[in-house]
Amino acid sequence: MKTDVAPPLGNVGLARLSALLPLQGQNVTIMEKRPSLSTVDLRMRVERVGGSADALYQVIVSASRGARAL
């Protein structure tokens, strides 16, 4: 059974995340992040033609980290 749950954050991930949090007394604007339509469309197309959803997920993760295709 496949789930779309992200792996737990390690110490480095927690440090990066905490650096993004506001300081006490600092004003912030709440933003909502949604998957882009193109990513959703791409996932649907991959599933429709019988492609690997896991491979697509790895490509999306790599792209979000700034990795470039060879």
N, C-alpha and C positions, 0 to 999 in steps of 0.2 A: 504494500500500500504506500503510495507516494503522498507526502504532505509538502506544503509550501512554507514550512516553518524554517526560519533562518537559524543557523547554528548559534550557540551562545557566544557572547562576546568574551574575548580574552582580555588580559590586562592592557594591551596596546589599544584594543577597540574601545575599552571603557575610558581610557585616558583621552582618546580622540573625541569620544562622545561628550565627556565632561567638559572639554574645552569649548564645546559649542553651546553649553548651557549659560543662561544669563547669570550675572552676579546679583547678590542680594541688593534690592533697591533699583535695579536696572530695568528700564522700560523695554518691553518686547512686543512684537507683532506676531500673532499666531498665524501660521500658514498651514494649509492642508495639502499634502502631497498625494497625488493620484497617479496610477499608471498611465502612461501616455497611450493615446489611441493607437499609435503605430505599433507599439509593443504588443498590445492586446490583439490587433489585427494580425500581426506576424505569428503570434502563438496559435491563433485559430487556423491560419493557413497551414502551419506546420502539422497540426493535429489532423486537418482535413486530408492531407496527402500522405499521412502515415509516417511522418518524420519523427525524430527523437525529441520529445519534450525536454528530456534531461540535457541533451546537447544544446538545445536552444537556451535553456536556463544558464548553462555555463558560459555561453557567448554573451548573454545579457549581463551576467555578473562581471565578466572580464571587461566588457565595454564600460560598465558603470565605474570600474576601478581605473579606467583610462588606458587599458591595454590596447595595443594596436594589432590589427591582423597582419600576419606575415605575408 
